[in-house]
Amino acid sequence: MKKLELKFLNEEGSIVTISLDEPVEPVDLVAIHAAMDAVIAESCFYSSGGNLVEKKQARIVERNVVDIEL
């Protein structure tokens, strides 16, 4: 399953990650910037280290799991 991870820095300088399932591909860079700017401007998420204050990174992560029969 793929996830879109939006990484921010909080007031203490720690990284805070917001993950979204099943991102639309190809990625719309303008939309990602706008969404991250809105999250910061609206202070809609709070972390133990304070409000989110800066964009750090956005990435798509894919996790593959293969069961091994025992």
Order of alpha helices (4+ residues) and beta strands (2+ residues): beta-beta-alpha-beta-beta
